[in-house]
Amino acid sequence: MTYTTTDQDPSGHSAMRMEANRSSTVLHGLKCICAYAGKSENTLLKYIRAERFPASKIGGEWVSDRDMIDAWRLGRIKRGTSNSRK
């Protein structure tokens, strides 16, 4: 599996990485998930615990999916729940 950093640097020096294959929607690591969701780690962990944010810890690593995050956001919009709430 090939990885690239979020700034497209293939060196792997960044803590945030995504699978290079753009057809994949998998996000690895809490920092990468937070960057995609546009939320802090504390807020994201709150959403995971209390608001069914689609992320799981698998083998000690947080993993999520772009499509599932987008669907979660749309569900919140449809229910009238603001994402900007603290």
Backbone atoms as SQL, in Angstrom:
CREATE TABLE atoms (id INTEGER PRIMARY KEY, chain TEXT, resi INTEGER, resn TEXT, atom TEXT, x REAL, y REAL, z REAL);
INSERT INTO atoms VALUES
  (1, 'A', 1, 'MET', 'N', 0.842, -1.163, 0.000),
  (2, 'A', 1, 'MET', 'CA', 0.000, 0.000, 0.000),
  (3, 'A', 1, 'MET', 'C', 0.893, 1.233, 0.000),
  (4, 'A', 2, 'THR', 'N', 0.602, 2.186, -0.841),
  (5, 'A', 2, 'THR', 'CA', 1.379, 3.402, -0.950),
  (6, 'A', 2, 'THR', 'C', 0.688, 4.527, -0.191),
  (7, 'A', 3, 'TYR', 'N', 1.478, 5.283, 0.551),
  (8, 'A', 3, 'TYR', 'CA', 0.942, 6.418, 1.290),
  (9, 'A', 3, 'TYR', 'C', 1.585, 7.700, 0.800),
  (10, 'A', 4, 'THR', 'N', 0.868, 8.779, 0.945),
  (11, 'A', 4, 'THR', 'CA', 1.412, 10.104, 0.697),
  (12, 'A', 4, 'THR', 'C', 0.904, 11.003, 1.810),
  (13, 'A', 5, 'THR', 'N', 1.640, 12.038, 2.132),
  (14, 'A', 5, 'THR', 'CA', 1.193, 12.944, 3.181),
  (15, 'A', 5, 'THR', 'C', 0.090, 13.836, 2.640),
  (16, 'A', 6, 'THR', 'N', -0.591, 14.533, 3.534),
  (17, 'A', 6, 'THR', 'CA', -1.693, 15.387, 3.109),
  (18, 'A', 6, 'THR', 'C', -1.228, 16.549, 2.243),
  (19, 'A', 7, 'ASP', 'N', 0.066, 16.888, 2.289),
  (20, 'A', 7, 'ASP', 'CA', 0.590, 17.936, 1.415),
  (21, 'A', 7, 'ASP', 'C', 1.223, 17.351, 0.149),
  (22, 'A', 8, 'GLN', 'N', 0.892, 16.088, -0.140),
  (23, 'A', 8, 'GLN', 'CA', 1.331, 15.367, -1.332),
  (24, 'A', 8, 'GLN', 'C', 2.816, 15.028, -1.320),
  (25, 'A', 9, 'ASP', 'N', 3.464, 15.061, -0.170),
  (26, 'A', 9, 'ASP', 'CA', 4.876, 14.699, -0.049),
  (27, 'A', 9, 'ASP', 'C', 4.976, 13.196, 0.158),
  (28, 'A', 10, 'PRO', 'N', 5.538, 12.447, -0.785),
  (29, 'A', 10, 'PRO', 'CA', 5.592, 10.990, -0.646),
  (30, 'A', 10, 'PRO', 'C', 6.659, 10.498, 0.333),
  (31, 'A', 11, 'SER', 'N', 7.382, 11.411, 0.980),
  (32, 'A', 11, 'SER', 'CA', 8.468, 10.992, 1.866),
  (33, 'A', 11, 'SER', 'C', 7.973, 10.315, 3.134),
  (34, 'A', 12, 'GLY', 'N', 6.732, 10.584, 3.529),
  (35, 'A', 12, 'GLY', 'CA', 6.191, 9.982, 4.737),
  (36, 'A', 12, 'GLY', 'C', 6.620, 10.681, 6.003),
  (37, 'A', 13, 'HIS', 'N', 7.164, 11.887, 5.920),
  (38, 'A', 13, 'HIS', 'CA', 7.645, 12.601, 7.095),
  (39, 'A', 13, 'HIS', 'C', 6.518, 13.250, 7.890),
  (40, 'A', 14, 'SER', 'N', 5.357, 13.380, 7.332),
  (41, 'A', 14, 'SER', 'CA', 4.247, 14.011, 8.037),
  (42, 'A', 14, 'SER', 'C', 3.488, 12.991, 8.859),
  (43, 'A', 15, 'ALA', 'N', 2.920, 13.442, 9.978),
  (44, 'A', 15, 'ALA', 'CA', 2.107, 12.561, 10.818),
  (45, 'A', 15, 'ALA', 'C', 0.776, 12.277, 10.158),
  (46, 'A', 16, 'MET', 'N', 0.344, 13.159, 9.266),
  (47, 'A', 16, 'MET', 'CA', -0.924, 12.955, 8.582),
  (48, 'A', 16, 'MET', 'C', -0.659, 12.285, 7.251),
  (49, 'A', 17, 'ARG', 'N', -1.264, 11.156, 7.050),
  (50, 'A', 17, 'ARG', 'CA', -1.059, 10.459, 5.789),
  (51, 'A', 17, 'ARG', 'C', -2.387, 9.910, 5.300),
  (52, 'A', 18, 'MET', 'N', -2.479, 9.741, 4.013),
  (53, 'A', 18, 'MET', 'CA', -3.660, 9.184, 3.400),
  (54, 'A', 18, 'MET', 'C', -3.209, 8.171, 2.365),
  (55, 'A', 19, 'GLU', 'N', -4.054, 7.216, 2.077),
  (56, 'A', 19, 'GLU', 'CA', -3.703, 6.280, 1.018),
  (57, 'A', 19, 'GLU', 'C', -3.598, 7.046, -0.285),
  (58, 'A', 20, 'ALA', 'N', -2.561, 6.772, -1.048),
  (59, 'A', 20, 'ALA', 'CA', -2.306, 7.510, -2.281),
  (60, 'A', 20, 'ALA', 'C', -3.359, 7.224, -3.342),
  (61, 'A', 21, 'ASN', 'N', -3.946, 6.062, -3.325),
  (62, 'A', 21, 'ASN', 'CA', -4.978, 5.703, -4.286),
  (63, 'A', 21, 'ASN', 'C', -6.229, 6.522, -3.997),
  (64, 'A', 22, 'ARG', 'N', -6.561, 7.474, -4.856),
  (65, 'A', 22, 'ARG', 'CA', -7.689, 8.375, -4.621),
  (66, 'A', 22, 'ARG', 'C', -9.024, 7.652, -4.651),
  (67, 'A', 23, 'SER', 'N', -9.093, 6.430, -5.196),
  (68, 'A', 23, 'SER', 'CA', -10.350, 5.699, -5.176),
  (69, 'A', 23, 'SER', 'C', -10.649, 5.189, -3.776),
  (70, 'A', 24, 'SER', 'N', -9.633, 5.138, -2.918),
  (71, 'A', 24, 'SER', 'CA', -9.817, 4.722, -1.541),
  (72, 'A', 24, 'SER', 'C', -10.312, 5.896, -0.713),
  (73, 'A', 25, 'THR', 'N', -11.205, 5.625, 0.184),
  (74, 'A', 25, 'THR', 'CA', -11.725, 6.682, 1.036),
  (75, 'A', 25, 'THR', 'C', -11.308, 6.490, 2.487),
  (76, 'A', 26, 'VAL', 'N', -10.392, 5.570, 2.735),
  (77, 'A', 26, 'VAL', 'CA', -9.978, 5.251, 4.097),
  (78, 'A', 26, 'VAL', 'C', -9.016, 6.310, 4.622),
  (79, 'A', 27, 'LEU', 'N', -9.248, 6.738, 5.859),
  (80, 'A', 27, 'LEU', 'CA', -8.374, 7.687, 6.551),
  (81, 'A', 27, 'LEU', 'C', -7.739, 6.966, 7.724),
  (82, 'A', 28, 'HIS', 'N', -6.421, 7.081, 7.860),
  (83, 'A', 28, 'HIS', 'CA', -5.689, 6.413, 8.932),
  (84, 'A', 28, 'HIS', 'C', -5.125, 7.447, 9.897),
  (85, 'A', 29, 'GLY', 'N', -5.362, 7.265, 11.179),
  (86, 'A', 29, 'GLY', 'CA', -4.807, 8.133, 12.209),
  (87, 'A', 29, 'GLY', 'C', -5.742, 9.265, 12.569),
  (88, 'A', 30, 'LEU', 'N', -5.763, 9.593, 13.856),
  (89, 'A', 30, 'LEU', 'CA', -6.670, 10.621, 14.360),
  (90, 'A', 30, 'LEU', 'C', -6.379, 11.987, 13.741),
  (91, 'A', 31, 'LYS', 'N', -5.114, 12.318, 13.533),
  (92, 'A', 31, 'LYS', 'CA', -4.777, 13.626, 12.945),
  (93, 'A', 31, 'LYS', 'C', -5.318, 13.758, 11.528),
  (94, 'A', 32, 'CYS', 'N', -5.221, 12.704, 10.754),
  (95, 'A', 32, 'CYS', 'CA', -5.728, 12.727, 9.384),
  (96, 'A', 32, 'CYS', 'C', -7.260, 12.829, 9.373),
  (97, 'A', 33, 'ILE', 'N', -7.908, 12.100, 10.268),
  (98, 'A', 33, 'ILE', 'CA', -9.373, 12.152, 10.369),
  (99, 'A', 33, 'ILE', 'C', -9.811, 13.549, 10.796),
  (100, 'A', 34, 'CYS', 'N', -9.116, 14.123, 11.776),
  (101, 'A', 34, 'CYS', 'CA', -9.428, 15.483, 12.236),
  (102, 'A', 34, 'CYS', 'C', -9.253, 16.495, 11.114),
  (103, 'A', 35, 'ALA', 'N', -8.182, 16.356, 10.340),
  (104, 'A', 35, 'ALA', 'CA', -7.940, 17.273, 9.229),
  (105, 'A', 35, 'ALA', 'C', -9.072, 17.191, 8.210),
  (106, 'A', 36, 'TYR', 'N', -9.519, 15.989, 7.890),
  (107, 'A', 36, 'TYR', 'CA', -10.611, 15.842, 6.920),
  (108, 'A', 36, 'TYR', 'C', -11.919, 16.408, 7.476),
  (109, 'A', 37, 'ALA', 'N', -12.183, 16.145, 8.758),
  (110, 'A', 37, 'ALA', 'CA', -13.426, 16.600, 9.377),
  (111, 'A', 37, 'ALA', 'C', -13.381, 18.081, 9.735),
  (112, 'A', 38, 'GLY', 'N', -12.181, 18.652, 9.827),
  (113, 'A', 38, 'GLY', 'CA', -12.058, 20.055, 10.189),
  (114, 'A', 38, 'GLY', 'C', -12.360, 20.312, 11.659),
  (115, 'A', 39, 'LYS', 'N', -12.040, 19.339, 12.510),
  (116, 'A', 39, 'LYS', 'CA', -12.324, 19.434, 13.946),
  (117, 'A', 39, 'LYS', 'C', -11.070, 19.118, 14.742),
  (118, 'A', 40, 'SER', 'N', -11.024, 19.597, 15.980),
  (119, 'A', 40, 'SER', 'CA', -9.907, 19.282, 16.869),
  (120, 'A', 40, 'SER', 'C', -10.025, 17.838, 17.347),
  (121, 'A', 41, 'GLU', 'N', -8.937, 17.315, 17.889),
  (122, 'A', 41, 'GLU', 'CA', -8.960, 15.942, 18.411),
  (123, 'A', 41, 'GLU', 'C', -9.980, 15.811, 19.537),
  (124, 'A', 42, 'ASN', 'N', -10.032, 16.787, 20.440),
  (125, 'A', 42, 'ASN', 'CA', -10.991, 16.716, 21.555),
  (126, 'A', 42, 'ASN', 'C', -12.430, 16.698, 21.059),
  (127, 'A', 43, 'THR', 'N', -12.743, 17.562, 20.104),
  (128, 'A', 43, 'THR', 'CA', -14.099, 17.602, 19.555),
  (129, 'A', 43, 'THR', 'C', -14.430, 16.309, 18.843),
  (130, 'A', 44, 'LEU', 'N', -13.498, 15.800, 18.065),
  (131, 'A', 44, 'LEU', 'CA', -13.744, 14.566, 17.332),
  (132, 'A', 44, 'LEU', 'C', -13.965, 13.390, 18.284),
  (133, 'A', 45, 'LEU', 'N', -13.173, 13.301, 19.340),
  (134, 'A', 45, 'LEU', 'CA', -13.365, 12.220, 20.309),
  (135, 'A', 45, 'LEU', 'C', -14.731, 12.333, 20.992),
  (136, 'A', 46, 'LYS', 'N', -15.177, 13.550, 21.244),
  (137, 'A', 46, 'LYS', 'CA', -16.518, 13.760, 21.791),
  (138, 'A', 46, 'LYS', 'C', -17.581, 13.266, 20.807),
  (139, 'A', 47, 'TYR', 'N', -17.404, 13.611, 19.537),
  (140, 'A', 47, 'TYR', 'CA', -18.356, 13.160, 18.516),
  (141, 'A', 47, 'TYR', 'C', -18.369, 11.636, 18.407),
  (142, 'A', 48, 'ILE', 'N', -17.209, 10.999, 18.519),
  (143, 'A', 48, 'ILE', 'CA', -17.143, 9.534, 18.450),
  (144, 'A', 48, 'ILE', 'C', -17.917, 8.924, 19.606),
  (145, 'A', 49, 'ARG', 'N', -17.722, 9.454, 20.819),
  (146, 'A', 49, 'ARG', 'CA', -18.396, 8.922, 22.015),
  (147, 'A', 49, 'ARG', 'C', -19.884, 9.208, 22.029),
  (148, 'A', 50, 'ALA', 'N', -20.265, 10.445, 21.757),
  (149, 'A', 50, 'ALA', 'CA', -21.644, 10.867, 22.013),
  (150, 'A', 50, 'ALA', 'C', -22.522, 11.019, 20.777),
  (151, 'A', 51, 'GLU', 'N', -21.924, 11.151, 19.604),
  (152, 'A', 51, 'GLU', 'CA', -22.733, 11.481, 18.438),
  (153, 'A', 51, 'GLU', 'C', -22.529, 10.536, 17.262),
  (154, 'A', 52, 'ARG', 'N', -22.014, 9.351, 17.555),
  (155, 'A', 52, 'ARG', 'CA', -21.866, 8.302, 16.552),
  (156, 'A', 52, 'ARG', 'C', -21.048, 8.693, 15.334),
  (157, 'A', 53, 'PHE', 'N', -19.997, 9.472, 15.560),
  (158, 'A', 53, 'PHE', 'CA', -19.089, 9.806, 14.473),
  (159, 'A', 53, 'PHE', 'C', -18.454, 8.514, 13.975),
  (160, 'A', 54, 'PRO', 'N', -18.379, 8.312, 12.656),
  (161, 'A', 54, 'PRO', 'CA', -17.901, 7.044, 12.104),
  (162, 'A', 54, 'PRO', 'C', -16.383, 6.885, 12.110),
  (163, 'A', 55, 'ALA', 'N', -15.848, 6.491, 13.258),
  (164, 'A', 55, 'ALA', 'CA', -14.425, 6.198, 13.383),
  (165, 'A', 55, 'ALA', 'C', -14.268, 5.112, 14.429),
  (166, 'A', 56, 'SER', 'N', -13.283, 4.262, 14.232),
  (167, 'A', 56, 'SER', 'CA', -13.022, 3.161, 15.169),
  (168, 'A', 56, 'SER', 'C', -11.531, 3.018, 15.359),
  (169, 'A', 57, 'LYS', 'N', -11.172, 2.512, 16.515),
  (170, 'A', 57, 'LYS', 'CA', -9.774, 2.207, 16.785),
  (171, 'A', 57, 'LYS', 'C', -9.562, 0.740, 16.449),
  (172, 'A', 58, 'ILE', 'N', -8.725, 0.491, 15.451),
  (173, 'A', 58, 'ILE', 'CA', -8.457, -0.867, 14.989),
  (174, 'A', 58, 'ILE', 'C', -6.963, -1.122, 15.115),
  (175, 'A', 59, 'GLY', 'N', -6.612, -2.098, 15.915),
  (176, 'A', 59, 'GLY', 'CA', -5.204, -2.419, 16.124),
  (177, 'A', 59, 'GLY', 'C', -4.412, -1.252, 16.682),
  (178, 'A', 60, 'GLY', 'N', -5.036, -0.428, 17.509),
  (179, 'A', 60, 'GLY', 'CA', -4.366, 0.708, 18.115),
  (180, 'A', 60, 'GLY', 'C', -4.316, 1.953, 17.250),
  (181, 'A', 61, 'GLU', 'N', -4.914, 1.908, 16.050),
  (182, 'A', 61, 'GLU', 'CA', -4.900, 3.060, 15.140),
  (183, 'A', 61, 'GLU', 'C', -6.330, 3.482, 14.828),
  (184, 'A', 62, 'TRP', 'N', -6.593, 4.793, 14.885),
  (185, 'A', 62, 'TRP', 'CA', -7.903, 5.301, 14.497),
  (186, 'A', 62, 'TRP', 'C', -8.058, 5.200, 12.983),
  (187, 'A', 63, 'VAL', 'N', -9.217, 4.722, 12.554),
  (188, 'A', 63, 'VAL', 'CA', -9.512, 4.553, 11.133),
  (189, 'A', 63, 'VAL', 'C', -10.923, 5.071, 10.878),
  (190, 'A', 64, 'SER', 'N', -11.094, 5.741, 9.759),
  (191, 'A', 64, 'SER', 'CA', -12.413, 6.208, 9.360),
  (192, 'A', 64, 'SER', 'C', -12.497, 6.171, 7.836),
  (193, 'A', 65, 'ASP', 'N', -13.565, 6.725, 7.315),
  (194, 'A', 65, 'ASP', 'CA', -13.834, 6.664, 5.887),
  (195, 'A', 65, 'ASP', 'C', -14.447, 7.996, 5.448),
  (196, 'A', 66, 'ARG', 'N', -13.920, 8.587, 4.399),
  (197, 'A', 66, 'ARG', 'CA', -14.425, 9.882, 3.921),
  (198, 'A', 66, 'ARG', 'C', -15.911, 9.839, 3.599),
  (199, 'A', 67, 'ASP', 'N', -16.333, 8.804, 2.886),
  (200, 'A', 67, 'ASP', 'CA', -17.742, 8.715, 2.501),
  (201, 'A', 67, 'ASP', 'C', -18.649, 8.609, 3.725),
  (202, 'A', 68, 'MET', 'N', -18.221, 7.863, 4.731),
  (203, 'A', 68, 'MET', 'CA', -19.022, 7.721, 5.947),
  (204, 'A', 68, 'MET', 'C', -19.075, 9.040, 6.730),
  (205, 'A', 69, 'ILE', 'N', -17.957, 9.777, 6.754),
  (206, 'A', 69, 'ILE', 'CA', -17.953, 11.083, 7.418),
  (207, 'A', 69, 'ILE', 'C', -18.896, 12.040, 6.690),
  (208, 'A', 70, 'ASP', 'N', -18.843, 12.044, 5.362),
  (209, 'A', 70, 'ASP', 'CA', -19.740, 12.902, 4.589),
  (210, 'A', 70, 'ASP', 'C', -21.203, 12.555, 4.839),
  (211, 'A', 71, 'ALA', 'N', -21.521, 11.265, 4.913),
  (212, 'A', 71, 'ALA', 'CA', -22.896, 10.832, 5.192),
  (213, 'A', 71, 'ALA', 'C', -23.309, 11.247, 6.604),
  (214, 'A', 72, 'TRP', 'N', -22.389, 11.148, 7.566),
  (215, 'A', 72, 'TRP', 'CA', -22.671, 11.562, 8.944),
  (216, 'A', 72, 'TRP', 'C', -22.993, 13.057, 8.990),
  (217, 'A', 73, 'ARG', 'N', -22.206, 13.854, 8.275),
  (218, 'A', 73, 'ARG', 'CA', -22.459, 15.302, 8.210),
  (219, 'A', 73, 'ARG', 'C', -23.827, 15.592, 7.605),
  (220, 'A', 74, 'LEU', 'N', -24.150, 14.924, 6.499),
  (221, 'A', 74, 'LEU', 'CA', -25.454, 15.140, 5.861),
  (222, 'A', 74, 'LEU', 'C', -26.597, 14.764, 6.794),
  (223, 'A', 75, 'GLY', 'N', -26.424, 13.687, 7.542),
  (224, 'A', 75, 'GLY', 'CA', -27.441, 13.291, 8.517),
  (225, 'A', 75, 'GLY', 'C', -27.650, 14.350, 9.579),
  (226, 'A', 76, 'ARG', 'N', -26.574, 14.964, 10.044),
  (227, 'A', 76, 'ARG', 'CA', -26.679, 16.033, 11.041),
  (228, 'A', 76, 'ARG', 'C', -27.377, 17.248, 10.445),
  (229, 'A', 77, 'ILE', 'N', -27.076, 17.558, 9.197),
  (230, 'A', 77, 'ILE', 'CA', -27.729, 18.691, 8.538),
  (231, 'A', 77, 'ILE', 'C', -29.224, 18.428, 8.414),
  (232, 'A', 78, 'LYS', 'N', -29.587, 17.222, 7.991),
  (233, 'A', 78, 'LYS', 'CA', -31.001, 16.872, 7.824),
  (234, 'A', 78, 'LYS', 'C', -31.767, 16.921, 9.144),
  (235, 'A', 79, 'ARG', 'N', -31.089, 16.543, 10.232),
  (236, 'A', 79, 'ARG', 'CA', -31.718, 16.596, 11.556),
  (237, 'A', 79, 'ARG', 'C', -31.688, 18.002, 12.143),
  (238, 'A', 80, 'GLY', 'N', -30.946, 18.904, 11.512),
  (239, 'A', 80, 'GLY', 'CA', -30.856, 20.268, 12.014),
  (240, 'A', 80, 'GLY', 'C', -29.883, 20.424, 13.158),
  (241, 'A', 81, 'THR', 'N', -28.915, 19.505, 13.265),
  (242, 'A', 81, 'THR', 'CA', -27.905, 19.556, 14.317),
  (243, 'A', 81, 'THR', 'C', -26.692, 20.283, 13.786),
  (244, 'A', 82, 'SER', 'N', -26.270, 21.337, 14.452),
  (245, 'A', 82, 'SER', 'CA', -25.132, 22.130, 13.994),
  (246, 'A', 82, 'SER', 'C', -23.809, 21.441, 14.291),
  (247, 'A', 83, 'ASN', 'N', -22.897, 21.405, 13.323),
  (248, 'A', 83, 'ASN', 'CA', -21.542, 20.883, 13.524),
  (249, 'A', 83, 'ASN', 'C', -20.666, 21.869, 14.265),
  (250, 'A', 84, 'SER', 'N', -21.052, 23.121, 14.338),
  (251, 'A', 84, 'SER', 'CA', -20.202, 24.130, 14.962),
  (252, 'A', 84, 'SER', 'C', -20.417, 24.239, 16.464),
  (253, 'A', 85, 'ARG', 'N', -21.300, 23.473, 16.995),
  (254, 'A', 85, 'ARG', 'CA', -21.594, 23.481, 18.413),
  (255, 'A', 85, 'ARG', 'C', -20.401, 22.994, 19.222),
  (256, 'A', 86, 'LYS', 'N', -20.160, 23.555, 20.387),
  (257, 'A', 86, 'LYS', 'CA', -19.048, 23.119, 21.244),
  (258, 'A', 86, 'LYS', 'C', -19.541, 22.198, 22.324);
